[in-house]
Amino acid sequence: MRNDLPPRRPGAVRTRLLSVIGVVGVGAVAGSLLLWHAQVGDFLGLAADKEPVVSTVSAPAVGAPPASTPSTTTPTPTRRPSTPAKTPTRTTSTTPTKKPAKESTPVVAEESINGLSPKLKARLKKAMAAAKADGIRISITSARRSATKQQRLLNAAIKKYGSYKVATRWVLPPKYSAHVQGKAVDIGPAAAMTWLNKNGWRYGVCRRYDNEPWHFEALTAPGTKCPPREPHAVAKAD
């Protein structure tokens, strides 16, 4: 027996080849179509457009700062000018109140020569030192007086002597008094009056009135004779 296979038909082989080629061709065409579709989609911008969405979310942040800036600038200029306006008013109110208080406080004792004019004070110091060397102590009974006390003394003299004219021979009104001006001094005791009346011209200190042996003023230059004494004080006519 023979095992020879029956010969294949050439038509069947061709059909198989054609079918295989067809399948491969269809796959290639499908692949090319897919690639072509992707490229066309990229070219036309059909791919998902996601980036512009992100940019639109961040867009309002750009417009936010200009809205806040004008609100912060307005309150600052209105608050600053109000503070310096208060400081000058406080300084001016305190200064004038303190000055008159200091000027009215200096009160010198009537028995001290510190309230006298510089000229009479300097001359009287030298006379007192010279009198002390001679064993005479000059005491100050009344140097500078206040206008209030001078008026009080005048009122008492008017009561004592009965008239203004006679009273002013002993006590002058405040505006005419040498005591109120610090240009006259009353001394004691009697020995001091006698010594200064005799030696006062050497220091420029002189007795002025005949009726007041205690009353002395700086009436001449040191070393010059004193002028003639007046009988009493005379009030000037107003």
C-alpha positions in Angstrom: 0.0 0.0 0.0 1.2 3.6 -0.6 0.9 6.4 2.0 1.0 9.2 -0.4 -1.0 12.2 0.5 -3.3 13.6 -2.1 -1.8 16.6 -3.8 -2.9 20.1 -2.5 -4.8 22.3 -4.6 -3.2 25.5 -5.5 -6.4 27.5 -5.2 -6.8 26.8 -1.5 -3.3 28.0 -0.7 -3.9 31.3 -2.4 -7.1 31.9 -0.6 -5.4 31.4 2.7 -2.6 33.8 1.8 -5.0 36.4 0.7 -6.9 36.1 3.9 -3.8 36.5 6.0 -2.7 39.5 4.0 -6.1 41.0 4.3 -6.1 40.7 8.1 -2.7 42.2 8.3 -3.7 45.0 5.9 -6.9 45.7 7.8 -4.8 46.0 11.1 -2.3 48.3 9.5 -5.0 50.5 8.1 -6.8 50.6 11.5 -3.5 51.5 13.3 -2.8 54.2 10.8 -6.3 55.6 11.2 -5.9 55.7 15.0 -2.5 57.5 14.7 -3.9 59.9 12.1 -6.9 60.7 14.3 -4.7 61.4 17.3 -2.5 63.7 15.2 -5.4 65.5 13.8 -6.9 65.9 17.3 -3.7 67.5 18.6 -3.5 69.8 15.6 -7.1 71.0 15.9 -6.8 71.4 19.7 -9.3 68.6 20.4 -7.2 67.3 23.2 -8.5 68.2 26.7 -8.0 71.9 27.2 -7.3 71.9 30.9 -4.7 74.6 31.5 -7.0 77.7 30.7 -9.3 76.5 33.5 -6.5 76.9 36.0 -5.6 80.4 34.8 -9.2 81.6 35.2 -9.3 80.5 38.8 -6.2 82.6 39.7 -7.4 85.6 37.7 -9.4 87.3 40.6 -6.3 87.3 42.8 -4.8 89.9 40.5 -7.7 92.3 41.0 -7.8 92.0 44.8 -4.9 94.2 46.0 -6.0 97.5 44.3 -9.3 97.4 46.1 -7.5 97.2 49.6 -4.9 100.0 49.0 -7.1 103.1 48.9 -8.8 102.2 52.2 -5.5 102.1 54.2 -4.2 105.5 53.0 -7.1 107.7 54.1 -7.1 107.3 58.0 -3.3 108.0 58.4 -3.2 111.8 57.5 -6.3 112.6 59.6 -4.8 111.3 62.9 -1.3 112.8 62.7 -2.1 116.5 62.6 -4.3 116.3 65.7 -1.5 115.4 68.1 1.0 118.3 67.7 -1.9 120.8 68.1 -2.3 119.9 71.8 1.4 120.3 72.9 1.8 124.2 72.3 -1.4 124.9 74.2 -0.2 123.1 77.4 3.2 124.9 77.5 1.7 128.4 77.1 -0.8 127.9 79.9 1.8 126.7 82.5 4.5 129.3 82.1 2.7 132.6 82.9 1.2 131.2 86.1 4.6 130.5 87.7 6.4 133.7 86.9 4.2 136.2 88.9 4.3 133.9 91.9 8.1 134.0 92.0 8.2 137.8 91.6 5.9 138.5 94.5 7.6 136.1 97.0 10.8 138.0 97.8 10.1 139.8 101.1 13.0 141.5 102.9 12.8 142.2 106.6 12.4 145.8 107.4 15.3 145.7 109.9 17.7 144.4 107.1 19.8 146.6 104.8 19.3 144.0 102.0 16.2 145.7 100.6 18.0 149.1 100.3 19.3 150.5 97.0 22.8 149.3 96.0 24.3 152.8 96.6 22.8 153.3 100.1 23.5 149.7 101.1 27.2 149.9 100.1 27.8 153.2 101.9 25.9 152.2 105.0 28.0 149.0 105.3 31.2 151.0 105.4 29.7 153.5 107.9 28.6 150.6 110.2 32.0 149.0 110.1 33.7 152.3 111.0 31.2 152.9 113.8 31.9 149.5 115.2 35.6 150.2 115.2 34.8 153.3 117.4 32.7 151.1 119.7 29.3 152.3 118.3 26.8 149.8 117.1 24.4 151.0 114.5 21.0 149.2 114.6 18.5 149.3 111.7 15.0 150.0 113.0 13.3 150.6 109.6 14.9 150.3 106.2 12.7 149.4 103.2 9.0 149.3 103.8 6.1 148.1 101.7 3.6 150.5 100.4 0.9 148.8 102.5 2.8 149.5 105.7 3.6 153.1 104.7 0.0 153.8 104.1 -0.9 152.2 107.5 1.7 154.5 109.2 0.3 157.5 107.4 -3.3 156.7 108.6 -2.0 156.4 112.2 -0.2 159.7 111.9 -3.3 161.5 110.6 -5.3 160.2 113.6 -2.5 161.3 115.9 -1.9 164.8 114.6 -5.4 165.5 113.4 -4.7 166.5 109.8 -3.1 165.2 106.7 -0.8 168.2 106.4 0.8 167.8 109.8 0.9 164.0 109.5 2.9 164.2 106.3 5.7 166.1 108.1 6.4 162.8 109.8 5.1 160.2 107.3 4.9 160.7 103.6 2.4 158.9 101.4 3.7 155.6 99.8 4.3 157.1 96.4 6.6 159.9 97.8 8.3 157.9 100.6 12.0 157.2 100.3 11.5 154.2 102.5 9.2 152.5 100.0 11.9 153.2 97.3 14.6 151.7 99.4 16.5 155.0 99.6 16.1 155.8 103.3 17.0 154.1 106.6 16.0 154.8 110.3 18.7 153.8 112.8 19.2 153.6 116.6 20.1 154.0 119.4 20.8 157.6 120.2 24.5 157.1 120.3 24.4 155.7 116.7 22.4 158.7 115.5 24.9 161.1 117.0 27.9 159.2 115.5 26.4 158.9 112.0 25.2 162.5 112.0 28.8 163.6 112.7 30.7 161.1 110.5 28.2 160.1 107.9 29.4 162.6 105.2 32.7 160.6 105.0 30.6 157.7 103.5 28.0 159.8 101.7 25.3 159.1 104.3 23.4 162.2 105.6 20.7 163.1 108.0 17.9 164.8 106.1 15.3 166.3 108.5 15.6 168.3 111.7 12.6 166.6 113.3 13.9 163.1 112.6 17.4 162.5 114.0 17.1 158.8 113.1 16.4 159.3 109.3 19.4 159.0 106.9 19.7 159.0 103.1 22.6 158.9 100.6 22.5 162.6 99.8 26.1 163.4 98.9 29.2 161.9 97.4 31.5 160.2 100.0 33.9 162.7 101.5 31.7 165.6 100.6 29.8 167.7 103.2 26.1 166.9 103.6 23.5 169.5 102.3 21.6 171.6 104.8 18.9 169.7 106.6 15.2 170.3 105.9 12.9 171.2 108.9 10.6 168.3 108.0 9.1 166.3 105.2 6.7 167.9 102.8 4.2 166.0 100.8 4.0 167.0 97.1 0.7 168.3 95.9 -1.2 165.7 93.7 
